[in-house]
Amino acid sequence: MDPVVGFDQVIGTDDLGNNIYGNSIQVMVFTYLFWLLTIFYLTMIFMNFIIAVIGESFNKVLEHK
């Protein structure tokens, strides 16, 4: 018997009788949307960090002008 992990579902068998596993469309859509949200959130954090560093450098340049 094959182990089942997490949200795996048996979607069929191959020629040797082994189970073929897959995920439901809901799990795949949720995972993709979660990934997109995470990428967007991390991009905003990193862009904010870069803007802060550039702003600090700009202020240093103005002080020594």
DAVEN-V906363 format. One record per backbone hydrogen bond with DSSP energy under -0.5 kcal/mol. NH is the residue of the N-H (numbers start at 1). CO is the residue of the C=O. If there is no record, write none. Layout:
NH_CO + NH_CO
This chain:
8_5 + 9_22 + 11_9 + 11_20 + 12_20 + 14_18 + 17_14 + 20_12 + 21_19 + 22_9 + 28_24 + 29_25 + 30_26 + 31_27 + 32_28 + 33_29 + 34_30 + 35_31 + 36_32 + 37_33 + 38_34 + 39_35 + 40_36 + 41_37 + 42_38 + 43_39 + 44_40 + 45_41 + 46_42 + 47_43 + 48_44 + 49_45 + 50_46 + 51_47 + 52_48 + 53_49 + 54_50 + 55_51 + 56_52 + 57_53 + 58_54 + 59_55 + 60_56 + 61_57 + 62_58 + 63_59 + 64_60 + 65_62
